[in-house]
């Protein structure tokens, strides 16, 4: 993991050895098995993406700290989780963030 601070955002970069496996949102399965982080990234980050480098998957996110909410086009990029429990957990996390 690498976190770099800039004037108006942080850049978080993480990697793993599964270069052949792209990040996939949790769809029709329990998000605890993986993929829930993609929904969280879409909700709180100004931009995100991934690539491969030296046989590793590298995922990056830009966390804007001058904005109070992520741009709508970022939030709308990924589909909503189909499982009710996951949607409830995301709603609860979102409401906690708004109270801070």
Buried (B, 14 or more C-beta within 10 A) or exposed (E): EEEEEEEEBBBBEBBEEEBEEEBEBBEEBEBEEBBBBBBBBBBBBBBBEBEEEEEEBBBBBBBBEEEEEBEEEBBEBBEBBEBEEBBEBBEEEEEEEEEE
